[in-house]
């Protein structure tokens, strides 16, 4: 008996992995890594809060449990956004 191929993803954005260094987002078939050193709001967050991410519009990600929102452009082209949070 052969297994079926997995179905289409119902989410346009999801967290696929979390490590001690950061986490990976799968966004429209593209995987992005967000290191905790550059995105410190997530470092001490519960896993459930990191996993709860929404795509509010084509260029806006939001983590409601953390009240963190990021523009997709800042993840795709970080060189355009040299200011990095100094938060903990």
N, CA, C and O atoms as a printed pandas DataFrame, in Angstrom:
     atom_number atom_name residue_name chain_id  residue_number  x_coord  y_coord  z_coord
0              1         N          UNK        A               1    0.831   -1.174    0.000
1              2        CA          UNK        A               1    0.000    0.000    0.000
2              3         C          UNK        A               1    0.883    1.247    0.000
3              4         O          UNK        A               1    1.815    1.345    0.799
4              5         N          UNK        A               2    0.601    2.186   -0.878
5              6        CA          UNK        A               2    1.366    3.427   -0.960
6              7         C          UNK        A               2    0.683    4.530   -0.171
7              8         O          UNK        A               2   -0.544    4.625   -0.127
8              9         N          UNK        A               3    1.501    5.351    0.444
9             10        CA          UNK        A               3    0.964    6.511    1.142
10            11         C          UNK        A               3    0.644    7.593    0.140
11            12         O          UNK        A               3    1.321    7.732   -0.879
12            13         N          UNK        A               4   -0.376    8.347    0.426
13            14        CA          UNK        A               4   -0.721    9.484   -0.429
14            15         C          UNK        A               4    0.240   10.625   -0.178
15            16         O          UNK        A               4    0.842   10.725    0.892
16            17         N          UNK        A               5    0.376   11.477   -1.163
17            18        CA          UNK        A               5    1.156   12.689   -0.981
18            19         C          UNK        A               5    0.404   13.596   -0.028
19            20         O          UNK        A               5   -0.827   13.586   -0.005
20            21         N          UNK        A               6    1.131   14.388    0.766
21            22        CA          UNK        A               6    0.432   15.299    1.657
22            23         C          UNK        A               6   -0.390   16.307    0.861
23            24         O          UNK        A               6   -0.045   16.640   -0.272
24            25         N          UNK        A               7   -1.457   16.782    1.448
25            26        CA          UNK        A               7   -2.310   17.771    0.791
26            27         C          UNK        A               7   -1.659   19.140    0.793
27            28         O          UNK        A               7   -0.577   19.340    1.345
28            29         N          UNK        A               8   -2.346   20.068    0.164
29            30        CA          UNK        A               8   -1.856   21.444    0.135
30            31         C          UNK        A               8   -1.901   22.049    1.526
31            32         O          UNK        A               8   -2.785   21.743    2.326
32            33         N          UNK        A               9   -0.949   22.895    1.797
33            34        CA          UNK        A               9   -0.945   23.604    3.072
34            35         C          UNK        A               9   -2.115   24.579    3.093
35            36         O          UNK        A               9   -2.372   25.265    2.103
36            37         N          UNK        A              10   -2.820   24.641    4.208
37            38        CA          UNK        A              10   -3.932   25.567    4.328
38            39         C          UNK        A              10   -3.480   26.918    4.862
39            40         O          UNK        A              10   -4.261   27.869    4.886
40            41         N          UNK        A              11   -2.244   27.007    5.285
41            42        CA          UNK        A              11   -1.712   28.247    5.830
42            43         C          UNK        A              11   -0.670   28.809    4.881
43            44         O          UNK        A              11    0.142   28.068    4.327
44            45         N          UNK        A              12   -0.695   30.119    4.696
45            46        CA          UNK        A              12    0.324   30.744    3.858
46            47         C          UNK        A              12    1.606   30.984    4.629
47            48         O          UNK        A              12    2.648   31.263    4.035
48            49         N          UNK        A              13    1.540   30.877    5.947
49            50        CA          UNK        A              13    2.730   31.061    6.770
50            51         C          UNK        A              13    2.671   30.083    7.938
51            52         O          UNK        A              13    1.626   29.894    8.560
52            53         N          UNK        A              14    3.814   29.469    8.221
53            54        CA          UNK        A              14    3.900   28.594    9.388
54            55         C          UNK        A              14    5.342   28.501    9.848
55            56         O          UNK        A              14    6.276   28.631    9.056
56            57         N          UNK        A              15    5.503   28.276   11.128
57            58        CA          UNK        A              15    6.824   28.045   11.704
58            59         C          UNK        A              15    7.119   26.564   11.515
59            60         O          UNK        A              15    6.339   25.713   11.941
60            61         N          UNK        A              16    8.247   26.256   10.874
61            62        CA          UNK        A              16    8.569   24.861   10.577
62            63         C          UNK        A              16    9.573   24.258   11.549
63            64         O          UNK        A              16    9.636   23.037   11.690
64            65         N          UNK        A              17   10.360   25.095   12.222
65            66        CA          UNK        A              17   11.356   24.566   13.156
66            67         C          UNK        A              17   11.816   25.691   14.076
67            68         O          UNK        A              17   11.824   26.863   13.699
68            69         N          UNK        A              18   12.198   25.307   15.283
69            70        CA          UNK        A              18   12.734   26.258   16.260
70            71         C          UNK        A              18   13.995   25.630   16.847
71            72         O          UNK        A              18   13.992   24.461   17.235
72            73         N          UNK        A              19   15.063   26.407   16.910
73            74        CA          UNK        A              19   16.300   25.936   17.526
74            75         C          UNK        A              19   16.729   26.952   18.579
75            76         O          UNK        A              19   16.046   27.954   18.793
76            77         N          UNK        A              20   17.853   26.697   19.234
77            78        CA          UNK        A              20   18.345   27.656   20.229
78            79         C          UNK        A              20   18.865   28.939   19.576
79            80         O          UNK        A              20   19.119   29.927   20.265
80            81         N          UNK        A              21   19.024   28.924   18.253
81            82        CA          UNK        A              21   19.546   30.087   17.528
82            83         C          UNK        A              21   18.471   30.939   16.879
83            84         O          UNK        A              21   18.715   32.105   16.568
84            85         N          UNK        A              22   17.285   30.381   16.667
85            86        CA          UNK        A              22   16.221   31.115   15.997
86            87         C          UNK        A              22   15.159   30.160   15.487
87            88         O          UNK        A              22   15.050   29.027   15.956
88            89         N          UNK        A              23   14.379   30.625   14.524
89            90        CA          UNK        A              23   13.329   29.762   13.980
90            91         C          UNK        A              23   13.142   30.004   12.490
91            92         O          UNK        A              23   13.528   31.039   11.947
92            93         N          UNK        A              24   12.536   29.015   11.855
93            94        CA          UNK        A              24   12.314   29.040   10.418
94            95         C          UNK        A              24   10.836   29.236   10.130
95            96         O          UNK        A              24    9.975   28.600   10.739
96            97         N          UNK        A              25   10.561   30.125    9.193
97            98        CA          UNK        A              25    9.205   30.369    8.724
98            99         C          UNK        A              25    9.088   29.862    7.295
99           100         O          UNK        A              25    9.969   30.103    6.470
100          101         N          UNK        A              26    8.015   29.169    7.009
101          102        CA          UNK        A              26    7.688   28.801    5.634
102          103         C          UNK        A              26    6.604   29.759    5.192
103          104         O          UNK        A              26    5.498   29.765    5.731
104          105         N          UNK        A              27    6.936   30.566    4.206
105          106        CA          UNK        A              27    6.027   31.600    3.735
106          107         C          UNK        A              27    5.911   31.499    2.227
107          108         O          UNK        A              27    6.846   31.814    1.491
108          109         N          UNK        A              28    4.747   31.054    1.782
109          110        CA          UNK        A              28    4.493   30.903    0.340
110          111         C          UNK        A              28    5.616   30.134   -0.354
111          112         O          UNK        A              28    6.177   30.598   -1.347
112          113         N          UNK        A              29    5.932   28.982    0.168
113          114        CA          UNK        A              29    6.937   28.070   -0.400
114          115         C          UNK        A              29    8.373   28.569   -0.275
115          116         O          UNK        A              29    9.277   27.986   -0.874
116          117         N          UNK        A              30    8.599   29.621    0.482
117          118        CA          UNK        A              30    9.956   30.125    0.714
118          119         C          UNK        A              30   10.243   30.017    2.210
119          120         O          UNK        A              30    9.427   30.426    3.037
120          121         N          UNK        A              31   11.403   29.467    2.549
121          122        CA          UNK        A              31   11.750   29.325    3.953
122          123         C          UNK        A              31   12.703   30.448    4.365
123          124         O          UNK        A              31   13.691   30.725    3.686
124          125         N          UNK        A              32   12.388   31.077    5.475
125          126        CA          UNK        A              32   13.174   32.183    6.012
126          127         C          UNK        A              32   13.622   31.841    7.426
127          128         O          UNK        A              32   12.869   31.237    8.189
128          129         N          UNK        A              33   14.853   32.230    7.778
129          130        CA          UNK        A              33   15.367   32.008    9.124
130          131         C          UNK        A              33   15.388   33.339    9.865
131          132         O          UNK        A              33   15.901   34.332    9.350
132          133         N          UNK        A              34   14.835   33.357   11.064
133          134        CA          UNK        A              34   14.848   34.544   11.914
134          135         C          UNK        A              34   15.717   34.239   13.131
135          136         O          UNK        A              34   15.260   33.572   14.060
136          137         N          UNK        A              35   16.960   34.717   13.143
137          138        CA          UNK        A              35   17.844   34.463   14.291
138          139         C          UNK        A              35   17.416   35.301   15.497
139          140         O          UNK        A              35   17.024   36.460   15.355
140          141         N          UNK        A              36   17.497   34.703   16.674
141          142        CA          UNK        A              36   17.115   35.409   17.895
142          143         C          UNK        A              36   17.987   36.637   18.138
143          144         O          UNK        A              36   17.526   37.602   18.748
144          145         N          UNK        A              37   19.229   36.623   17.678
145          146        CA          UNK        A              37   20.091   37.796   17.901
146          147         C          UNK        A              37   19.555   39.024   17.162
147          148         O          UNK        A              37   19.761   40.153   17.606
148          149         N          UNK        A              38   18.867   38.807   16.036
149          150        CA          UNK        A              38   18.293   39.923   15.274
150          151         C          UNK        A              38   16.830   40.178   15.617
151          152         O          UNK        A              38   16.317   41.269   15.369
152          153         N          UNK        A              39   16.163   39.192   16.178
153          154        CA          UNK        A              39   14.748   39.289   16.519
154          155         C          UNK        A              39   14.552   38.844   17.972
155          156         O          UNK        A              39   13.955   37.798   18.225
156          157         N          UNK        A              40   15.055   39.640   18.925
157          158        CA          UNK        A              40   15.098   39.229   20.332
158          159         C          UNK        A              40   13.726   39.075   20.994
159          160         O          UNK        A              40   13.629   38.467   22.060
160          161         N          UNK        A              41   12.678   39.607   20.394
161          162        CA          UNK        A              41   11.336   39.488   20.983
162          163         C          UNK        A              41   10.903   38.038   21.098
163          164         O          UNK        A              41   10.039   37.705   21.909
164          165         N          UNK        A              42   11.503   37.175   20.285
165          166        CA          UNK        A              42   11.095   35.777   20.245
166          167         C          UNK        A              42   11.943   34.874   21.147
167          168         O          UNK        A              42   11.546   33.743   21.427
168          169         N          UNK        A              43   13.086   35.350   21.600
169          170        CA          UNK        A              43   14.044   34.489   22.293
170          171         C          UNK        A              43   13.475   33.811   23.537
171          172         O          UNK        A              43   13.694   32.616   23.735
172          173         N          UNK        A              44   12.767   34.533   24.358
173          174        CA          UNK        A              44   12.234   33.957   25.598
174          175         C          UNK        A              44   10.739   33.666   25.498
175          176         O          UNK        A              44   10.091   33.372   26.503
176          177         N          UNK        A              45   10.200   33.746   24.300
177          178        CA          UNK        A              45    8.764   33.516   24.103
178          179         C          UNK        A              45    8.441   32.029   24.174
179          180         O          UNK        A              45    9.257   31.198   23.777
180          181         N          UNK        A              46    7.268   31.691   24.672
181          182        CA          UNK        A              46    6.848   30.287   24.644
182          183         C          UNK        A              46    6.710   29.799   23.198
183          184         O          UNK        A              46    6.382   30.570   22.296
184          185         N          UNK        A              47    6.962   28.538   23.006
185          186        CA          UNK        A              47    6.848   27.950   21.664
186          187         C          UNK        A              47    5.473   28.234   21.075
187          188         O          UNK        A              47    5.360   28.575   19.898
188          189         N          UNK        A              48    4.440   28.098   21.875
189          190        CA          UNK        A              48    3.075   28.314   21.370
190          191         C          UNK        A              48    2.889   29.725   20.826
191          192         O          UNK        A              48    2.142   29.920   19.867
192          193         N          UNK        A              49    3.555   30.712   21.421
193          194        CA          UNK        A              49    3.446   32.097   20.951
194          195         C          UNK        A              49    4.186   32.294   19.627
195          196         O          UNK        A              49    3.724   33.035   18.760
196          197         N          UNK        A              50    5.327   31.632   19.475
197          198        CA          UNK        A              50    6.067   31.722   18.208
198          199         C          UNK        A              50    5.295   31.039   17.093
199          200         O          UNK        A              50    5.270   31.526   15.962
200          201         N          UNK        A              51    4.672   29.923   17.401
201          202        CA          UNK        A              51    3.913   29.183   16.390
202          203         C          UNK        A              51    2.655   29.917   15.943
203          204         O          UNK        A              51    2.161   29.684   14.840
204          205         N          UNK        A              52    2.139   30.789   16.775
205          206        CA          UNK        A              52    0.908   31.506   16.464
206          207         C          UNK        A              52    1.223   32.757   15.647
207          208         O          UNK        A              52    1.261   33.866   16.181
208          209         N          UNK        A              53    1.447   32.569   14.356
209          210        CA          UNK        A              53    1.782   33.668   13.450
210          211         C          UNK        A              53    0.685   33.791   12.398
211          212         O          UNK        A              53    0.130   32.793   11.940
212          213         N          UNK        A              54    0.388   35.021   12.030
213          214        CA          UNK        A              54   -0.648   35.302   11.036
214          215         C          UNK        A              54   -0.071   36.154    9.920
215          216         O          UNK        A              54    0.805   36.988   10.147
216          217         N          UNK        A              55   -0.566   35.936    8.725
217          218        CA          UNK        A              55   -0.244   36.790    7.588
218          219         C          UNK        A              55   -1.438   37.719    7.418
219          220         O          UNK        A              55   -2.464   37.327    6.862
220          221         N          UNK        A              56   -1.301   38.957    7.900
221          222        CA          UNK        A              56   -2.427   39.886    7.894
222          223         C          UNK        A              56   -2.733   40.428    6.512
223          224         O          UNK        A              56   -3.892   40.671    6.174
224          225         N          UNK        A              57   -1.713   40.613    5.728
225          226        CA          UNK        A              57   -1.866   40.993    4.325
226          227         C          UNK        A              57   -0.622   40.479    3.611
227          228         O          UNK        A              57    0.243   39.899    4.268
228          229         N          UNK        A              58   -0.490   40.660    2.315
229          230        CA          UNK        A              58    0.643   40.051    1.600
230          231         C          UNK        A              58    2.032   40.431    2.109
231          232         O          UNK        A              58    3.010   39.763    1.775
232          233         N          UNK        A              59    2.135   41.488    2.909
233          234        CA          UNK        A              59    3.471   41.896    3.358
234          235         C          UNK        A              59    3.574   42.117    4.858
235          236         O          UNK        A              59    4.504   42.783    5.313
236          237         N          UNK        A              60    2.641   41.575    5.642
237          238        CA          UNK        A              60    2.616   41.890    7.063
238          239         C          UNK        A              60    2.388   40.638    7.897
239          240         O          UNK        A              60    1.324   40.021    7.832
240          241         N          UNK        A              61    3.401   40.266    8.685
241          242        CA          UNK        A              61    3.315   39.129    9.605
242          243         C          UNK        A              61    3.022   39.642   11.008
243          244         O          UNK        A              61    3.508   40.699   11.409
244          245         N          UNK        A              62    2.215   38.875   11.755
245          246        CA          UNK        A              62    1.833   39.307   13.090
246          247         C          UNK        A              62    1.777   38.118   14.037
247          248         O          UNK        A              62    1.200   37.079   13.714
248          249         N          UNK        A              63    2.384   38.279   15.214
249          250        CA          UNK        A              63    2.345   37.300   16.294
250          251         C          UNK        A              63    1.466   37.895   17.390
251          252         O          UNK        A              63    1.962   38.664   18.213
252          253         N          UNK        A              64    0.176   37.562   17.425
253          254        CA          UNK        A              64   -0.738   38.211   18.372
254          255         C          UNK        A              64   -0.409   37.957   19.846
255          256         O          UNK        A              64   -0.634   38.834   20.680
256          257         N          UNK        A              65    0.107   36.798   20.175
257          258        CA          UNK        A              65    0.435   36.506   21.572
258          259         C          UNK        A              65    1.600   37.348   22.080
259          260         O          UNK        A              65    1.751   37.541   23.287
260          261         N          UNK        A              66    2.415   37.845   21.168
261          262        CA          UNK        A              66    3.594   38.632   21.534
262          263         C          UNK        A              66    3.441   40.107   21.164
263          264         O          UNK        A              66    4.269   40.935   21.543
264          265         N          UNK        A              67    2.389   40.427   20.429
265          266        CA          UNK        A              67    2.165   41.767   19.890
266          267         C          UNK        A              67    3.388   42.247   19.090
267          268         O          UNK        A              67    3.863   43.371   19.252
268          269         N          UNK        A              68    3.871   41.354   18.226
269          270        CA          UNK        A              68    5.004   41.649   17.347
270          271         C          UNK        A              68    4.508   41.606   15.917
271          272         O          UNK        A              68    3.871   40.638   15.500
272          273         N          UNK        A              69    4.802   42.656   15.166
273          274        CA          UNK        A              69    4.495   42.617   13.747
274          275         C          UNK        A              69    5.735   43.005   12.953
275          276         O          UNK        A              69    6.500   43.886   13.343
276          277         N          UNK        A              70    5.908   42.320   11.829
277          278        CA          UNK        A              70    7.076   42.535   10.974
278          279         C          UNK        A              70    6.628   42.664    9.530
279          280         O          UNK        A              70    5.742   41.947    9.066
280          281         N          UNK        A              71    7.248   43.575    8.848
281          282        CA          UNK        A              71    7.009   43.710    7.421
282          283         C          UNK        A              71    7.837   42.649    6.695
283          284         O          UNK        A              71    9.021   42.474    6.984
284          285         N          UNK        A              72    7.227   41.961    5.779
285          286        CA          UNK        A              72    7.901   40.893    5.055
286          287         C          UNK        A              72    9.154   41.396    4.343
287          288         O          UNK        A              72   10.146   40.673    4.252
288          289         N          UNK        A              73    9.118   42.597    3.852
289          290        CA          UNK        A              73   10.264   43.168    3.154
290          291         C          UNK        A              73   11.505   43.205    4.050
291          292         O          UNK        A              73   12.623   43.021    3.567
292          293         N          UNK        A              74   11.316   43.440    5.335
293          294        CA          UNK        A              74   12.457   43.495    6.253
294          295         C          UNK        A              74   13.087   42.121    6.468
295          296         O          UNK        A              74   14.249   42.030    6.865
296          297         N          UNK        A              75   12.329   41.049    6.210
297          298        CA          UNK        A              75   12.882   39.696    6.312
298          299         C          UNK        A              75   13.548   39.274    5.013
299          300         O          UNK        A              75   14.575   38.596    5.029
300          301         N          UNK        A              76   12.967   39.674    3.890
301          302        CA          UNK        A              76   13.508   39.293    2.586
302          303         C          UNK        A              76   14.745   40.108    2.208
303          304         O          UNK        A              76   15.655   39.596    1.555
304          305         N          UNK        A              77   14.776   41.367    2.619
305          306        CA          UNK        A              77   15.876   42.274    2.254
306          307         C          UNK        A              77   16.410   42.987    3.495
307          308         O          UNK        A              77   16.275   44.205    3.608
308          309         N          UNK        A              78   17.019   42.244    4.430
309          310        CA          UNK        A              78   17.465   42.859    5.687
310          311         C          UNK        A              78   18.501   43.967    5.495
311          312         O          UNK        A              78   18.640   44.839    6.353
312          313         N          UNK        A              79   19.226   43.938    4.381
313          314        CA          UNK        A              79   20.226   44.980    4.138
314          315         C          UNK        A              79   19.587   46.357    3.985
315          316         O          UNK        A              79   20.263   47.368    4.172
316          317         N          UNK        A              80   18.312   46.418    3.650
317          318        CA          UNK        A              80   17.598   47.690    3.527
318          319         C          UNK        A              80   17.189   48.243    4.889
319          320         O          UNK        A              80   16.819   49.412    5.004
320          321         N          UNK        A              81   17.257   47.398    5.922
321          322        CA          UNK        A              81   16.773   47.760    7.255
322          323         C          UNK        A              81   17.885   47.527    8.273
323          324         O          UNK        A              81   17.841   46.550    9.021
324          325         N          UNK        A              82   18.883   48.415    8.310
325          326        CA          UNK        A              82   20.038   48.171    9.185
326          327         C          UNK        A              82   19.760   48.296   10.673
327          328         O          UNK        A              82   20.555   47.813   11.480
328          329         N          UNK        A              83   18.667   48.923   11.061
329          330        CA          UNK        A              83   18.376   49.080   12.481
330          331         C          UNK        A              83   17.823   47.772   13.024
331          332         O          UNK        A              83   16.826   47.252   12.523
332          333         N          UNK        A              84   18.473   47.249   14.045
333          334        CA          UNK        A              84   18.078   45.992   14.688
334          335         C          UNK        A              84   17.694   46.320   16.121
335          336         O          UNK        A              84   18.328   47.152   16.769
336          337         N          UNK        A              85   16.656   45.665   16.607
337          338        CA          UNK        A              85   16.179   45.913   17.962
338          339         C          UNK        A              85   17.269   45.603   18.991
339          340         O          UNK        A              85   18.032   44.649   18.836
340          341         N          UNK        A              86   17.327   46.401   20.010
341          342        CA          UNK        A              86   18.230   46.150   21.130
342          343         C          UNK        A              86   17.450   45.581   22.314
343          344         O          UNK        A              86   17.977   45.471   23.422
344          345         N          UNK        A              87   16.180   45.220   22.065
345          346        CA          UNK        A              87   15.335   44.677   23.123
346          347         C          UNK        A              87   15.838   43.343   23.603
347          348         O          UNK        A              87   16.711   42.734   22.984
348          349         N          UNK        A              88   15.276   42.884   24.725
349          350        CA          UNK        A              88   15.722   41.596   25.264
350          351         C          UNK        A              88   14.744   40.504   24.946
351          352         O          UNK        A              88   14.961   39.353   25.324
